[in-house]
Amino acid sequence: MLSGLDIAISLTGAVLEIALAIVLIRQRLWRKAFPLFFLYVCYAVVDAVGIILISTFSSKRTYASAYWIMQAVYAILGLLAMNESFQKIFRVYYFRSKWFRFIVPGVVLTILSISIWNWQKHAPIQAGPETIAYMSFDLAANYMRGGVFGLFGILVFFWRAKWLDPPFGILLGFGTFSVIGMIADALRSDFGKKMDPVFIYAAAVAYIVACAIWLQAFKRSQEDRENVPRSAVDPSELLQLLDHHTEILNKTKDQERH
């Protein structure tokens, strides 16, 4: 069940999430630009408040069941929100290569399979069945988010993608609390109960930092839209036009040769 500190941290995150949802609505980005991220933010508020209420007024068994269901939905929405921003950053490559759209699901499924195998072969020390299941699920969720963030970092490094807010900020926020969560999970798994405070609070505090990163990303995005004229041309449309003219040029050369 939750302590006073747990509730305070959860409510702090919920307040930041509400502020983030208001920013998305005010900037009119919640419906067309980032609907999945907006859904994730709204659900995060429901999740935080719901867990507090269930912990306060329900039995331990009911709390455990509700927690697992809500966290599973929470993890899925987080991955969908990350994929949404990933597509916006690399949309040109999604247009040119059909296989590119399978790269994020492939990474997620691969990491999930490895996490399940690791759960069965290497259980955390000084932990009962429920604790092992909780830690394994939390580690799998962090690994999957961390894997998507790592893939994003590698592609940005090799393709020299320019910083683009808010998508970059969204992925950076997810990456921040996922990597911290992975470290906390690993410390608890290897060193036992003496690392419980790190396991319980490190990721929660990192999530608050992630919310601050997201708010700053949308603030910078609004400032950029106000100060910099934006082209109405979609880069994917320019690429399509270029490919079309390249195809015509190649056909013309082949006709001249014959």
Backbone as CSV, one residue per row, in Angstrom:
resi,resn,N_x,N_y,N_z,CA_x,CA_y,CA_z,C_x,C_y,C_z
1,MET,0.844,-1.195,0.000,0.000,0.000,0.000,0.880,1.245,0.000
2,LEU,0.282,2.395,-0.254,1.060,3.608,-0.448,1.302,4.351,0.860
3,SER,2.507,4.912,0.978,2.846,5.755,2.128,2.528,7.206,1.793
4,GLY,2.719,8.084,2.788,2.479,9.505,2.548,3.400,10.068,1.482
5,LEU,4.659,9.619,1.479,5.613,10.077,0.464,5.219,9.593,-0.923
6,ASP,4.741,8.346,-1.008,4.272,7.813,-2.289,3.141,8.675,-2.855
7,ILE,2.201,9.007,-1.991,1.049,9.805,-2.432,1.493,11.198,-2.866
8,ALA,2.421,11.803,-2.116,2.906,13.147,-2.456,3.592,13.149,-3.820
9,ILE,4.424,12.140,-4.075,5.112,12.062,-5.370,4.112,11.834,-6.494
10,SER,3.122,10.954,-6.273,2.114,10.678,-7.292,1.287,11.915,-7.622
11,LEU,0.902,12.658,-6.588,0.105,13.868,-6.811,0.923,14.950,-7.509
12,THR,2.216,15.034,-7.207,3.083,15.995,-7.903,3.126,15.685,-9.391
13,GLY,3.299,14.400,-9.710,3.282,13.998,-11.114,1.949,14.287,-11.771
14,ALA,0.846,14.033,-11.046,-0.487,14.266,-11.608,-0.720,15.746,-11.906
15,VAL,-0.242,16.623,-11.019,-0.391,18.071,-11.251,0.358,18.487,-12.521
16,LEU,1.571,17.980,-12.690,2.348,18.299,-13.891,1.682,17.734,-15.139
17,GLU,1.091,16.558,-15.019,0.397,15.953,-16.162,-0.838,16.757,-16.547
18,ILE,-1.560,17.255,-15.552,-2.724,18.105,-15.841,-2.278,19.379,-16.546
19,ALA,-1.177,19.965,-16.064,-0.638,21.163,-16.716,-0.240,20.856,-18.152
20,LEU,0.336,19.694,-18.371,0.751,19.293,-19.722,-0.460,19.104,-20.625
21,ALA,-1.515,18.495,-20.104,-2.733,18.306,-20.893,-3.343,19.659,-21.277
22,ILE,-3.325,20.601,-20.341,-3.853,21.944,-20.632,-3.030,22.610,-21.730
23,VAL,-1.699,22.455,-21.675,-0.835,23.034,-22.711,-1.160,22.439,-24.076
24,LEU,-1.349,21.133,-24.135,-1.677,20.472,-25.402,-3.005,20.974,-25.959
25,ILE,-3.980,21.170,-25.081,-5.286,21.663,-25.530,-5.184,23.115,-25.996
26,ARG,-4.470,23.946,-25.248,-4.341,25.362,-25.604,-3.589,25.547,-26.920
27,GLN,-2.605,24.685,-27.172,-1.845,24.780,-28.412,-2.509,24.020,-29.562
28,ARG,-3.651,23.411,-29.285,-4.418,22.664,-30.289,-3.599,21.543,-30.925
29,LEU,-2.827,20.861,-30.100,-1.989,19.763,-30.579,-2.515,18.403,-30.140
30,TRP,-3.542,18.405,-29.319,-3.987,17.164,-28.703,-4.775,16.262,-29.645
31,ARG,-5.421,16.824,-30.648,-6.317,16.015,-31.493,-5.621,15.455,-32.719
32,LYS,-4.865,16.301,-33.433,-4.264,15.872,-34.694,-2.768,15.599,-34.580
33,ALA,-2.055,16.433,-33.846,-0.600,16.316,-33.807,-0.124,15.191,-32.881
34,PHE,-0.647,15.178,-31.641,-0.169,14.194,-30.665,-1.331,13.552,-29.911
35,PRO,-2.255,12.909,-30.603,-3.409,12.314,-29.908,-3.032,11.185,-28.959
36,LEU,-2.047,10.365,-29.332,-1.659,9.245,-28.472,-0.912,9.732,-27.225
37,PHE,-0.074,10.743,-27.397,0.620,11.301,-26.238,-0.382,11.985,-25.313
38,PHE,-1.356,12.675,-25.874,-2.397,13.316,-25.065,-3.189,12.258,-24.295
39,LEU,-3.514,11.148,-24.973,-4.225,10.052,-24.304,-3.389,9.477,-23.170
40,TYR,-2.095,9.340,-23.418,-1.182,8.840,-22.384,-1.165,9.778,-21.174
41,VAL,-1.073,11.068,-21.411,-1.020,12.054,-20.322,-2.311,12.019,-19.507
42,CYS,-3.452,11.980,-20.199,-4.740,11.939,-19.496,-4.877,10.654,-18.678
43,TYR,-4.459,9.543,-19.277,-4.541,8.280,-18.549,-3.602,8.283,-17.347
44,ALA,-2.448,8.928,-17.484,-1.500,8.990,-16.373,-2.125,9.678,-15.162
45,VAL,-2.937,10.711,-15.403,-3.633,11.389,-14.302,-4.627,10.436,-13.653
46,VAL,-5.417,9.760,-14.489,-6.400,8.791,-13.969,-5.696,7.680,-13.195
47,ASP,-4.565,7.217,-13.744,-3.802,6.146,-13.112,-3.304,6.565,-11.727
48,ALA,-2.719,7.755,-11.645,-2.167,8.225,-10.379,-3.254,8.394,-9.317
49,VAL,-4.345,9.066,-9.693,-5.434,9.299,-8.742,-6.124,7.980,-8.392
50,GLY,-6.328,7.128,-9.399,-6.996,5.851,-9.167,-6.221,4.955,-8.221
51,ILE,-4.903,4.882,-8.412,-4.070,4.056,-7.532,-4.133,4.555,-6.090
52,ILE,-4.128,5.864,-5.911,-4.213,6.433,-4.555,-5.548,6.072,-3.898
53,LEU,-6.649,6.220,-4.648,-7.976,5.926,-4.095,-8.133,4.447,-3.774
54,ILE,-7.683,3.603,-4.702,-7.796,2.156,-4.480,-6.938,1.723,-3.300
55,SER,-5.748,2.295,-3.199,-4.866,1.964,-2.072,-5.466,2.380,-0.732
56,THR,-6.208,3.488,-0.747,-6.763,4.022,0.505,-8.024,3.291,0.947
57,PHE,-8.889,2.934,-0.018,-10.223,2.437,0.339,-10.474,0.963,0.012
58,SER,-9.500,0.275,-0.594,-9.723,-1.122,-0.980,-8.777,-2.052,-0.247
59,SER,-9.023,-3.341,-0.413,-8.163,-4.342,0.196,-6.848,-4.460,-0.569
60,LYS,-5.893,-5.125,0.057,-4.585,-5.298,-0.573,-4.696,-6.108,-1.857
61,ARG,-5.563,-7.106,-1.862,-5.738,-7.949,-3.050,-6.353,-7.164,-4.199
62,THR,-7.370,-6.354,-3.886,-7.997,-5.525,-4.917,-7.005,-4.513,-5.467
63,TYR,-6.214,-3.944,-4.573,-5.191,-2.979,-4.993,-4.192,-3.627,-5.948
64,ALA,-3.738,-4.844,-5.616,-2.763,-5.533,-6.461,-3.333,-5.814,-7.847
65,SER,-4.571,-6.295,-7.913,-5.203,-6.607,-9.206,-5.375,-5.354,-10.054
66,ALA,-5.900,-4.286,-9.419,-6.106,-3.030,-10.153,-4.777,-2.451,-10.607
67,TYR,-3.765,-2.561,-9.770,-2.451,-2.006,-10.115,-1.898,-2.670,-11.370
68,TRP,-1.968,-3.999,-11.422,-1.411,-4.711,-12.573,-2.114,-4.323,-13.866
69,ILE,-3.435,-4.248,-13.816,-4.204,-3.900,-15.023,-3.876,-2.486,-15.472
70,MET,-3.876,-1.549,-14.529,-3.642,-0.146,-14.869,-2.220,0.072,-15.367
71,GLN,-1.251,-0.622,-14.788,0.133,-0.453,-15.231,0.372,-1.064,-16.605
72,ALA,-0.344,-2.147,-16.919,-0.217,-2.749,-18.250,-0.714,-1.773,-19.318
73,VAL,-1.881,-1.162,-19.070,-2.412,-0.164,-20.005,-1.470,1.024,-20.098
74,TYR,-0.933,1.429,-18.972,-0.006,2.559,-18.888,1.232,2.319,-19.744
75,ALA,1.790,1.110,-19.661,2.991,0.775,-20.435,2.695,0.758,-21.938
76,ILE,1.554,0.196,-22.309,1.184,0.130,-23.731,0.992,1.524,-24.305
77,LEU,0.273,2.385,-23.592,0.054,3.755,-24.073,1.372,4.522,-24.183
78,GLY,2.294,4.275,-23.246,3.595,4.932,-23.316,4.356,4.552,-24.575
79,LEU,4.342,3.275,-24.914,5.031,2.814,-26.126,4.366,3.379,-27.382
80,LEU,3.042,3.450,-27.385,2.334,4.027,-28.535,2.666,5.515,-28.686
81,ALA,2.758,6.226,-27.567,3.104,7.654,-27.611,4.538,7.854,-28.116
82,MET,5.454,6.980,-27.693,6.830,7.063,-28.183,6.876,6.796,-29.689
83,ASN,6.134,5.788,-30.130,6.113,5.463,-31.558,5.533,6.606,-32.385
84,GLU,4.560,7.306,-31.821,3.960,8.462,-32.496,5.003,9.543,-32.770
85,SER,5.805,9.877,-31.767,6.855,10.884,-31.943,7.972,10.362,-32.843
86,PHE,8.288,9.078,-32.719,9.309,8.447,-33.559,8.936,8.595,-35.031
87,GLN,7.670,8.374,-35.348,7.209,8.498,-36.731,7.295,9.928,-37.238
88,LYS,7.034,10.890,-36.370,7.095,12.286,-36.793,8.526,12.709,-37.115
89,ILE,9.486,12.190,-36.343,10.882,12.557,-36.570,11.423,11.916,-37.839
90,PHE,11.047,10.661,-38.070,11.596,9.904,-39.206,10.536,9.639,-40.277
91,ARG,9.585,10.541,-40.447,8.471,10.285,-41.355,8.903,10.143,-42.804
92,VAL,9.987,10.795,-43.183,10.489,10.649,-44.549,10.899,9.198,-44.807
93,TYR,11.528,8.583,-43.813,11.980,7.195,-43.977,10.799,6.240,-43.946
94,TYR,9.760,6.577,-43.196,8.548,5.778,-43.219,7.922,5.806,-44.613
95,PHE,8.024,6.951,-45.281,7.450,7.095,-46.608,8.251,6.315,-47.647
96,ARG,9.552,6.343,-47.536,10.413,5.719,-48.548,10.542,4.212,-48.375
97,SER,10.539,3.719,-47.120,10.780,2.300,-46.872,9.634,1.716,-46.048
98,LYS,8.917,0.778,-46.647,7.787,0.174,-45.948,8.238,-0.617,-44.724
99,TRP,9.437,-1.211,-44.799,9.917,-2.018,-43.686,10.213,-1.179,-42.453
100,PHE,10.403,0.135,-42.643,10.787,0.994,-41.528,9.695,1.054,-40.463
101,ARG,8.449,0.888,-40.866,7.356,0.977,-39.897,7.334,-0.199,-38.931
102,PHE,8.083,-1.248,-39.273,8.124,-2.419,-38.397,9.309,-2.395,-37.435
103,ILE,10.151,-1.378,-37.528,11.373,-1.375,-36.749,11.097,-1.184,-35.255
104,VAL,10.180,-0.280,-34.901,9.864,-0.068,-33.482,9.136,-1.279,-32.890
105,PRO,8.064,-1.802,-33.548,7.442,-3.016,-33.007,8.419,-4.179,-32.893
106,GLY,9.354,-4.291,-33.856,10.339,-5.359,-33.802,11.239,-5.246,-32.586
107,VAL,11.693,-4.028,-32.299,12.534,-3.801,-31.122,11.767,-4.120,-29.840
108,VAL,10.516,-3.673,-29.772,9.698,-3.901,-28.576,9.476,-5.396,-28.339
109,LEU,9.101,-6.129,-29.378,8.837,-7.565,-29.229,10.106,-8.332,-28.874
110,THR,11.238,-7.926,-29.462,12.506,-8.588,-29.148,12.874,-8.394,-27.681
111,ILE,12.761,-7.161,-27.204,13.103,-6.876,-25.806,12.126,-7.557,-24.857
112,LEU,10.852,-7.615,-25.223,9.861,-8.298,-24.387,10.202,-9.786,-24.261
113,SER,10.590,-10.401,-25.367,10.955,-11.821,-25.341,12.172,-12.060,-24.456
114,ILE,13.173,-11.189,-24.583,14.372,-11.318,-23.757,14.031,-11.119,-22.276
115,SER,13.136,-10.175,-21.986,12.754,-9.907,-20.596,12.033,-11.100,-19.984
116,ILE,11.160,-11.745,-20.760,10.452,-12.927,-20.260,11.437,-14.059,-19.978
117,TRP,12.378,-14.245,-20.889,13.400,-15.275,-20.684,14.243,-14.967,-19.444
118,ASN,14.614,-13.704,-19.288,15.428,-13.303,-18.141,14.667,-13.487,-16.831
119,TRP,13.355,-13.212,-16.864,12.507,-13.393,-15.693,12.521,-14.848,-15.231
120,GLN,12.476,-15.768,-16.185,12.433,-17.188,-15.858,13.786,-17.730,-15.398
121,LYS,14.868,-17.158,-15.917,16.201,-17.702,-15.644,16.913,-17.008,-14.489
122,HIS,16.645,-15.703,-14.307,17.412,-14.942,-13.319,16.452,-14.116,-12.451
123,ALA,15.890,-14.738,-11.455,14.951,-14.042,-10.567,15.715,-13.134,-9.599
124,PRO,15.147,-11.984,-9.210,15.795,-11.100,-8.230,15.980,-11.801,-6.883
125,ILE,17.001,-11.416,-6.166,17.255,-12.023,-4.863,16.408,-11.349,-3.786
126,GLN,16.190,-12.069,-2.687,15.429,-11.568,-1.534,14.064,-11.015,-1.952
127,ALA,13.347,-11.810,-2.734,12.046,-11.355,-3.235,11.082,-12.531,-3.329
128,GLY,9.829,-12.285,-2.901,8.792,-13.292,-3.026,8.217,-13.316,-4.424
129,PRO,7.266,-14.221,-4.698,6.682,-14.348,-6.044,6.052,-13.058,-6.561
130,GLU,5.298,-12.346,-5.694,4.657,-11.109,-6.134,5.686,-10.031,-6.450
131,THR,6.703,-9.932,-5.603,7.748,-8.940,-5.838,8.520,-9.245,-7.111
132,ILE,8.812,-10.530,-7.339,9.520,-10.927,-8.558,8.696,-10.561,-9.792
133,ALA,7.386,-10.863,-9.737,6.517,-10.552,-10.877,6.460,-9.049,-11.129
134,TYR,6.337,-8.275,-10.032,6.274,-6.813,-10.163,7.562,-6.257,-10.754
135,MET,8.695,-6.710,-10.224,9.984,-6.209,-10.701,10.230,-6.608,-12.149
136,SER,9.838,-7.822,-12.506,10.048,-8.293,-13.872,9.193,-7.493,-14.866
137,PHE,7.953,-7.217,-14.473,7.089,-6.417,-15.345,7.625,-5.001,-15.480
138,ASP,8.029,-4.418,-14.363,8.549,-3.049,-14.388,9.823,-2.968,-15.216
139,LEU,10.687,-3.980,-15.061,11.929,-3.997,-15.825,11.660,-4.163,-17.311
140,ALA,10.691,-5.030,-17.658,10.341,-5.233,-19.073,9.819,-3.944,-19.696
141,ALA,8.941,-3.236,-18.965,8.394,-1.975,-19.476,9.503,-0.944,-19.675
142,ASN,10.409,-0.849,-18.701,11.518,0.102,-18.825,12.466,-0.275,-19.958
143,TYR,12.727,-1.574,-20.108,13.601,-2.034,-21.192,12.996,-1.725,-22.562
144,MET,11.683,-1.923,-22.692,11.044,-1.663,-23.988,11.089,-0.170,-24.325
145,ARG,10.756,0.673,-23.343,10.846,2.117,-23.582,12.295,2.535,-23.811
146,GLY,13.194,1.969,-23.005,14.610,2.286,-23.173,15.137,1.824,-24.525
147,GLY,14.646,0.683,-25.017,15.063,0.193,-26.326,14.639,1.120,-27.452
148,VAL,13.393,1.612,-27.386,12.912,2.562,-28.396,13.725,3.854,-28.327
149,PHE,14.010,4.306,-27.105,14.809,5.521,-26.940,16.230,5.308,-27.470
150,GLY,16.803,4.143,-27.220,18.140,3.843,-27.734,18.173,3.804,-29.249
151,LEU,17.140,3.204,-29.849,17.036,3.176,-31.308,16.941,4.593,-31.861
152,PHE,16.133,5.419,-31.212,16.001,6.821,-31.598,17.355,7.528,-31.551
153,GLY,18.106,7.316,-30.466,19.409,7.960,-30.326,20.390,7.528,-31.401
154,ILE,20.391,6.234,-31.726,21.306,5.716,-32.752,20.983,6.307,-34.123
155,LEU,19.691,6.339,-34.465,19.301,6.866,-35.784,19.578,8.358,-35.892
156,VAL,19.334,9.089,-34.808,19.625,10.528,-34.820,21.127,10.765,-34.992
157,PHE,21.933,9.952,-34.313,23.385,10.105,-34.389,23.897,9.837,-35.806
158,PHE,23.432,8.772,-36.435,23.955,8.394,-37.749,23.354,9.235,-38.880
159,TRP,22.102,9.653,-38.713,21.446,10.411,-39.783,21.460,11.912,-39.526
160,ARG,22.039,12.334,-38.404,22.201,13.756,-38.089,20.870,14.511,-38.147
161,ALA,19.842,13.910,-37.572,18.527,14.566,-37.577,18.563,15.815,-36.716
162,LYS,17.937,16.875,-37.196,17.912,18.122,-36.440,16.907,18.021,-35.294
163,TRP,17.215,18.762,-34.223,16.336,18.756,-33.047,14.964,19.286,-33.426
164,LEU,13.951,18.527,-33.084,12.585,18.885,-33.438,11.704,18.749,-32.209
165,ASP,11.227,19.877,-31.695,10.294,19.853,-30.579,8.869,19.962,-31.104
166,PRO,7.927,19.247,-30.454,8.054,18.483,-29.223,8.494,17.012,-29.356
167,PRO,8.525,16.388,-30.572,8.836,14.952,-30.621,10.133,14.555,-29.924
168,PHE,11.209,15.342,-30.119,12.469,15.017,-29.455,12.303,15.072,-27.936
169,GLY,11.624,16.106,-27.464,11.419,16.257,-26.030,10.591,15.126,-25.442
170,ILE,9.582,14.682,-26.180,8.752,13.572,-25.714,9.588,12.311,-25.538
171,LEU,10.383,11.981,-26.544,11.228,10.791,-26.459,12.306,10.932,-25.382
172,LEU,12.846,12.144,-25.219,13.844,12.375,-24.182,13.243,12.168,-22.798
173,GLY,12.014,12.639,-22.598,11.348,12.446,-21.315,11.129,10.972,-21.001
174,PHE,10.607,10.230,-21.990,10.403,8.794,-21.793,11.741,8.101,-21.525
175,GLY,12.765,8.483,-22.275,14.072,7.870,-22.094,14.646,8.125,-20.720
176,THR,14.433,9.337,-20.193,14.988,9.707,-18.890,14.473,8.800,-17.782
177,PHE,13.141,8.701,-17.650,12.643,7.909,-16.523,12.742,6.407,-16.785
178,SER,12.840,6.003,-18.054,13.000,4.580,-18.344,14.407,4.106,-18.000
179,VAL,15.419,4.882,-18.365,16.801,4.506,-18.064,17.043,4.506,-16.559
180,ILE,16.526,5.521,-15.852,16.652,5.552,-14.397,15.937,4.349,-13.783
181,GLY,14.772,4.013,-14.328,14.043,2.852,-13.845,14.806,1.558,-14.067
182,MET,15.460,1.428,-15.218,16.272,0.243,-15.500,17.408,0.108,-14.488
183,ILE,18.064,1.222,-14.182,19.168,1.198,-13.217,18.655,0.804,-11.835
184,ALA,17.509,1.368,-11.439,16.938,1.054,-10.128,16.532,-0.416,-10.054
185,ASP,15.929,-0.934,-11.125,15.541,-2.348,-11.165,16.766,-3.252,-11.046
186,ALA,17.816,-2.905,-11.772,19.035,-3.720,-11.756,19.673,-3.725,-10.366
187,LEU,19.706,-2.570,-9.698,20.294,-2.478,-8.356,19.499,-3.315,-7.349
188,ARG,18.167,-3.224,-7.438,17.322,-4.026,-6.521,17.477,-5.517,-6.797
189,SER,17.558,-5.879,-8.052,17.673,-7.288,-8.422,18.986,-7.885,-7.946
190,ASP,20.074,-7.108,-8.014,21.403,-7.633,-7.685,21.770,-7.500,-6.214
191,PHE,21.280,-6.449,-5.546,21.720,-6.172,-4.182,20.640,-6.372,-3.121
192,GLY,19.437,-6.738,-3.541,18.411,-7.101,-2.582,17.675,-5.947,-1.939
193,LYS,17.113,-6.202,-0.760,16.183,-5.273,-0.112,16.803,-3.947,0.301
194,LYS,18.121,-3.926,0.471,18.744,-2.665,0.873,18.623,-1.595,-0.208
195,MET,18.271,-2.030,-1.429,18.079,-1.091,-2.522,16.598,-0.771,-2.763
196,ASP,15.726,-1.192,-1.839,14.289,-0.926,-2.003,13.967,0.564,-2.159
197,PRO,14.563,1.469,-1.343,14.252,2.900,-1.516,14.600,3.419,-2.918
198,VAL,15.734,2.959,-3.448,16.125,3.374,-4.798,15.125,2.835,-5.815
199,PHE,14.745,1.560,-5.652,13.808,0.920,-6.571,12.446,1.606,-6.555
200,ILE,12.000,2.001,-5.365,10.656,2.566,-5.226,10.586,4.018,-5.706
201,TYR,11.619,4.824,-5.383,11.495,6.260,-5.582,12.298,6.843,-6.740
202,ALA,13.335,6.147,-7.206,14.178,6.729,-8.257,13.398,6.993,-9.533
203,ALA,12.665,5.983,-10.003,11.903,6.148,-11.248,10.769,7.150,-11.081
204,ALA,10.155,7.171,-9.877,9.045,8.103,-9.637,9.524,9.550,-9.703
205,VAL,10.673,9.819,-9.110,11.237,11.171,-9.177,11.683,11.490,-10.603
206,ALA,12.261,10.493,-11.287,12.682,10.699,-12.684,11.489,10.996,-13.571
207,TYR,10.318,10.423,-13.239,9.116,10.706,-14.032,8.694,12.172,-13.885
208,ILE,8.853,12.720,-12.699,8.558,14.145,-12.504,9.486,14.991,-13.369
209,VAL,10.762,14.590,-13.435,11.716,15.282,-14.306,11.274,15.167,-15.762
210,ALA,10.768,13.990,-16.149,10.282,13.786,-17.521,9.118,14.724,-17.837
211,CYS,8.215,14.889,-16.876,7.087,15.812,-17.083,7.584,17.237,-17.312
212,ALA,8.608,17.632,-16.563,9.198,18.960,-16.740,9.828,19.088,-18.130
213,ILE,10.477,18.027,-18.601,11.069,18.030,-19.949,9.981,18.178,-20.995
214,TRP,8.866,17.472,-20.824,7.766,17.563,-21.784,7.164,18.972,-21.810
215,LEU,6.964,19.548,-20.651,6.417,20.909,-20.597,7.348,21.901,-21.289
216,GLN,8.641,21.758,-21.059,9.610,22.648,-21.688,9.637,22.452,-23.195
217,ALA,9.488,21.212,-23.656,9.501,20.923,-25.093,8.331,21.595,-25.796
218,PHE,7.157,21.543,-25.190,5.991,22.173,-25.813,6.065,23.694,-25.705
219,LYS,6.718,24.195,-24.661,6.918,25.641,-24.554,7.831,26.139,-25.670
220,ARG,8.954,25.411,-25.909,9.869,25.790,-26.993,9.185,25.682,-28.347
221,SER,8.351,24.654,-28.491,7.640,24.468,-29.753,6.722,25.646,-30.047
222,GLN,6.026,26.133,-29.020,5.136,27.283,-29.203,5.928,28.531,-29.561
223,GLU,7.071,28.734,-28.913,7.908,29.892,-29.205,8.436,29.837,-30.637
224,ASP,8.801,28.645,-31.100,9.296,28.496,-32.468,8.210,28.814,-33.489
225,ARG,6.997,28.365,-33.203,5.898,28.632,-34.145,5.573,30.125,-34.207
226,GLU,5.754,30.822,-33.080,5.446,32.251,-33.045,6.528,33.101,-33.697
227,ASN,7.782,32.630,-33.643,8.908,33.447,-34.105,9.459,33.080,-35.471
228,VAL,9.212,31.870,-35.917,9.799,31.408,-37.173,8.712,31.074,-38.169
229,PRO,8.751,31.683,-39.372,7.773,31.329,-40.400,7.928,29.861,-40.767
230,ARG,6.811,29.186,-40.899,6.843,27.758,-41.164,6.322,27.461,-42.561
231,SER,7.050,26.616,-43.280,6.634,26.238,-44.619,5.428,25.327,-44.554
232,ALA,4.521,25.505,-45.492,3.337,24.657,-45.563,3.597,23.376,-46.337
233,VAL,4.798,23.208,-46.857,5.121,22.047,-47.670,5.539,20.891,-46.779
234,ASP,4.952,19.718,-47.014,5.306,18.518,-46.282,6.569,17.925,-46.890
235,PRO,7.615,17.632,-46.081,8.836,17.053,-46.628,8.594,15.764,-47.385
236,SER,7.626,14.966,-46.938,7.342,13.718,-47.642,6.798,13.976,-49.036
237,GLU,6.057,15.088,-49.217,5.555,15.437,-50.541,6.700,15.849,-51.465
238,LEU,7.673,16.589,-50.908,8.851,16.958,-51.704,9.633,15.714,-52.120
239,LEU,9.757,14.775,-51.211,10.475,13.546,-51.512,9.751,12.743,-52.584
240,GLN,8.432,12.688,-52.493,7.646,11.989,-53.502,7.828,12.634,-54.873
241,LEU,7.815,13.957,-54.898,8.013,14.676,-56.153,9.400,14.408,-56.724
242,LEU,10.418,14.396,-55.859,11.780,14.121,-56.300,11.903,12.712,-56.867
243,ASP,11.315,11.748,-56.202,11.356,10.367,-56.696,10.661,10.236,-58.042
244,HIS,9.558,10.974,-58.204,8.812,10.923,-59.467,9.660,11.455,-60.625
245,HIS,10.321,12.593,-60.393,11.161,13.169,-61.444,12.393,12.305,-61.710
246,THR,12.923,11.686,-60.678,14.062,10.788,-60.865,13.675,9.596,-61.721
247,GLU,12.481,9.063,-61.480,11.994,7.937,-62.269,11.817,8.324,-63.736
248,ILE,11.282,9.523,-63.974,11.102,9.995,-65.355,12.456,10.165,-66.043
249,LEU,13.421,10.717,-65.301,14.760,10.921,-65.854,15.410,9.589,-66.219
250,ASN,15.262,8.587,-65.393,15.840,7.274,-65.670,15.202,6.627,-66.887
251,LYS,13.871,6.776,-67.033,13.190,6.228,-68.202,13.656,6.922,-69.479
252,THR,13.864,8.249,-69.380,14.332,9.003,-70.548,15.727,8.544,-70.979
253,LYS,16.594,8.305,-70.014,17.947,7.832,-70.337,17.914,6.457,-70.984
254,ASP,17.013,5.580,-70.487,16.923,4.245,-71.062,16.422,4.293,-72.500
255,GLN,15.483,5.203,-72.779,14.965,5.345,-74.146,16.034,5.866,-75.086
256,GLU,16.862,6.778,-74.627,17.934,7.321,-75.457,18.971,6.264,-75.789
257,ARG,19.220,5.344,-74.857,20.191,4.298,-75.110,19.699,3.309,-76.159
258,HIS,18.377,3.117,-76.223,17.810,2.187,-77.193,17.397,2.885,-78.484
